[in-house]
Amino acid sequence: MGKTSLLLSLLESLPGSKGGFYTLEIREERQRVGFQIADLAGREGILAHVRRPGPPRVGRYGVDLKTFEVIGVQAIIRALDEADLIVIDEIGKMELYSPLFQTVLFQILESSRPLLATILTKAHPIADRIKVHPDVRLHRLGPTNRQEVAQAITADLTRWIAG
């Protein structure tokens, strides 16, 4: 669907300072073999890979929770203190294996800081709690509504950041 691409393009047009992380696919010979994590300050590492043993494992990927917490979770902790907008790409099965991430995520939801995040659509106990949080507005990205979703998110966050 291009969730990460949309998120990164939105960051260019939104006002204020931003902090957080995003994930990218790692491909070898046109096949996805893992996921990279990068914070908005430029730190990066391997979040998950087919050659990583785990645990935990999500599908065929072994997840590196230590790297995730050092790069991703620390980025959102800093953003909670310093940024006008917190960015999380993504709230997914791999990331939700981290109890620290879960704790910080709910601190963010109870704070006054706006959050721009992608979240898994499948049922998951923690993700489902986030989806029904009274301050959460969900936008389902599909193949034909990218522009409309981008405009709605930009309008919402510009108003929120501007106060």
LUMKOL-209198 format. One record per residue (C-alpha): residue number from 0; x, y, z; residue in one letter. Coordinates in Angstrom, 1 decimal. Layout:
LUMKOL-209198
{node NUM {X Y Z} "A"}
...
end
This chain:
LUMKOL-209198
{node 0 {0.0 0.0 0.0} "M"}
{node 1 {2.9 2.4 0.5} "G"}
{node 2 {2.2 3.3 4.2} "K"}
{node 3 {5.8 4.1 4.9} "T"}
{node 4 {6.2 6.1 1.7} "S"}
{node 5 {3.1 8.2 2.5} "L"}
{node 6 {4.3 8.7 6.1} "L"}
{node 7 {7.8 9.9 5.0} "L"}
{node 8 {6.3 12.3 2.3} "S"}
{node 9 {3.9 13.7 4.9} "L"}
{node 10 {6.9 14.6 7.2} "L"}
{node 11 {8.2 16.9 4.5} "E"}
{node 12 {5.0 19.0 4.5} "S"}
{node 13 {4.1 19.1 8.1} "L"}
{node 14 {5.3 22.0 10.3} "P"}
{node 15 {7.3 21.7 13.5} "G"}
{node 16 {10.0 19.3 14.7} "S"}
{node 17 {9.6 15.6 14.4} "K"}
{node 18 {11.0 12.6 16.2} "G"}
{node 19 {10.5 8.9 16.0} "G"}
{node 20 {11.3 6.0 13.6} "F"}
{node 21 {10.3 4.2 10.4} "Y"}
{node 22 {11.0 0.8 8.9} "T"}
{node 23 {12.1 -0.2 5.5} "L"}
{node 24 {12.2 -3.6 3.7} "E"}
{node 25 {15.5 -5.3 3.2} "I"}
{node 26 {15.6 -7.0 -0.2} "R"}
{node 27 {18.0 -9.5 -1.7} "E"}
{node 28 {17.5 -10.5 -5.3} "E"}
{node 29 {14.0 -9.0 -5.4} "R"}
{node 30 {12.9 -11.0 -2.3} "Q"}
{node 31 {12.2 -9.4 1.1} "R"}
{node 32 {14.6 -10.9 3.7} "V"}
{node 33 {14.1 -8.5 6.6} "G"}
{node 34 {13.3 -5.0 7.9} "F"}
{node 35 {15.6 -2.1 8.7} "Q"}
{node 36 {14.7 0.4 11.4} "I"}
{node 37 {15.8 4.0 11.3} "A"}
{node 38 {15.2 7.0 13.5} "D"}
{node 39 {14.6 10.5 12.1} "L"}
{node 40 {18.1 11.5 13.4} "A"}
{node 41 {19.7 9.0 11.1} "G"}
{node 42 {20.5 6.0 13.4} "R"}
{node 43 {19.7 2.7 11.8} "E"}
{node 44 {19.9 -1.0 12.4} "G"}
{node 45 {18.3 -4.4 11.5} "I"}
{node 46 {14.9 -4.9 13.1} "L"}
{node 47 {14.3 -8.4 11.7} "A"}
{node 48 {15.9 -10.8 9.3} "H"}
{node 49 {15.3 -14.3 7.9} "V"}
{node 50 {18.8 -15.2 9.1} "R"}
{node 51 {18.3 -14.0 12.6} "R"}
{node 52 {17.3 -16.9 14.9} "P"}
{node 53 {15.1 -15.1 17.3} "G"}
{node 54 {13.2 -15.3 19.6} "P"}
{node 55 {10.9 -13.7 19.1} "P"}
{node 56 {10.0 -14.7 15.6} "R"}
{node 57 {7.3 -13.2 13.4} "V"}
{node 58 {6.7 -15.5 10.4} "G"}
{node 59 {10.1 -16.3 9.0} "R"}
{node 60 {11.8 -13.3 10.6} "Y"}
{node 61 {13.8 -13.3 13.8} "G"}
{node 62 {13.3 -10.0 15.6} "V"}
{node 63 {16.1 -8.1 17.3} "D"}
{node 64 {14.4 -6.4 20.2} "L"}
{node 65 {17.6 -4.9 21.6} "K"}
{node 66 {18.2 -3.0 18.3} "T"}
{node 67 {14.6 -2.0 18.2} "F"}
{node 68 {14.7 -0.6 21.7} "E"}
{node 69 {18.0 1.2 21.3} "V"}
{node 70 {17.0 2.9 18.0} "I"}
{node 71 {13.2 3.0 17.8} "G"}
{node 72 {12.0 3.2 21.4} "V"}
{node 73 {14.7 5.6 22.4} "Q"}
{node 74 {13.7 7.8 19.4} "A"}
{node 75 {10.1 8.0 20.5} "I"}
{node 76 {11.2 8.7 24.1} "I"}
{node 77 {13.3 11.6 22.9} "R"}
{node 78 {10.4 12.8 20.7} "A"}
{node 79 {8.0 12.7 23.6} "L"}
{node 80 {10.2 15.2 25.4} "D"}
{node 81 {11.5 17.3 22.4} "E"}
{node 82 {9.4 17.0 19.2} "A"}
{node 83 {6.2 18.7 18.0} "D"}
{node 84 {5.2 15.5 16.3} "L"}
{node 85 {6.0 11.8 17.2} "I"}
{node 86 {6.3 9.4 14.3} "V"}
{node 87 {6.0 5.6 14.6} "I"}
{node 88 {6.2 3.3 11.6} "D"}
{node 89 {4.9 0.9 12.6} "E"}
{node 90 {2.9 -0.4 15.5} "I"}
{node 91 {3.1 -4.0 14.4} "G"}
{node 92 {3.6 -7.5 15.7} "K"}
{node 93 {7.4 -7.2 15.7} "M"}
{node 94 {7.4 -4.0 17.6} "E"}
{node 95 {4.7 -5.1 20.1} "L"}
{node 96 {7.0 -7.8 21.4} "Y"}
{node 97 {8.8 -5.1 23.3} "S"}
{node 98 {7.2 -4.4 26.7} "P"}
{node 99 {9.1 -1.1 26.8} "L"}
{node 100 {7.6 0.0 23.5} "F"}
{node 101 {4.1 -0.8 24.8} "Q"}
{node 102 {4.7 1.3 27.9} "T"}
{node 103 {6.1 4.3 26.0} "V"}
{node 104 {3.3 4.0 23.4} "L"}
{node 105 {0.6 4.4 26.0} "F"}
{node 106 {2.5 7.3 27.6} "Q"}
{node 107 {2.4 9.0 24.2} "I"}
{node 108 {-1.3 8.3 23.8} "L"}
{node 109 {-1.9 9.9 27.2} "E"}
{node 110 {0.3 12.9 26.4} "S"}
{node 111 {-0.6 16.1 24.6} "S"}
{node 112 {1.9 15.4 21.7} "R"}
{node 113 {0.4 14.5 18.4} "P"}
{node 114 {1.3 11.1 16.9} "L"}
{node 115 {1.5 10.0 13.3} "L"}
{node 116 {1.7 6.2 13.1} "A"}
{node 117 {1.0 3.2 11.0} "T"}
{node 118 {-0.7 0.3 12.7} "I"}
{node 119 {-1.4 -3.3 11.7} "L"}
{node 120 {-5.0 -3.9 10.6} "T"}
{node 121 {-5.2 -7.5 11.9} "K"}
{node 122 {-6.5 -8.1 15.3} "A"}
{node 123 {-3.9 -7.8 18.1} "H"}
{node 124 {-4.8 -7.1 21.8} "P"}
{node 125 {-2.5 -4.1 22.2} "I"}
{node 126 {-3.1 -2.7 18.7} "A"}
{node 127 {-6.9 -3.1 19.2} "D"}
{node 128 {-6.7 -1.0 22.4} "R"}
{node 129 {-4.9 1.7 20.5} "I"}
{node 130 {-7.4 1.7 17.6} "K"}
{node 131 {-10.3 2.4 20.0} "V"}
{node 132 {-8.5 5.0 22.0} "H"}
{node 133 {-10.7 8.2 22.1} "P"}
{node 134 {-8.0 10.4 20.7} "D"}
{node 135 {-7.1 8.1 17.8} "V"}
{node 136 {-8.3 8.8 14.3} "R"}
{node 137 {-7.8 6.0 11.8} "L"}
{node 138 {-7.4 6.4 8.1} "H"}
{node 139 {-7.4 3.2 6.0} "R"}
{node 140 {-5.0 3.5 3.1} "L"}
{node 141 {-6.0 1.8 -0.1} "G"}
{node 142 {-4.9 1.8 -3.7} "P"}
{node 143 {-7.2 4.6 -4.8} "T"}
{node 144 {-7.4 7.0 -1.8} "N"}
{node 145 {-3.7 8.0 -1.1} "R"}
{node 146 {-4.3 11.7 -1.9} "Q"}
{node 147 {-7.4 11.9 0.2} "E"}
{node 148 {-5.7 10.2 3.2} "V"}
{node 149 {-2.7 12.5 2.8} "A"}
{node 150 {-4.9 15.6 2.8} "Q"}
{node 151 {-6.9 14.5 5.8} "A"}
{node 152 {-3.8 13.7 7.9} "I"}
{node 153 {-2.1 16.9 6.9} "T"}
{node 154 {-5.1 19.0 7.8} "A"}
{node 155 {-5.6 17.2 11.2} "D"}
{node 156 {-1.9 17.4 12.2} "L"}
{node 157 {-1.3 20.9 11.0} "T"}
{node 158 {-4.2 22.2 13.1} "R"}
{node 159 {-3.0 20.1 16.1} "W"}
{node 160 {0.7 21.2 15.9} "I"}
{node 161 {-0.3 24.8 15.3} "A"}
{node 162 {-2.4 24.6 18.5} "G"}
end
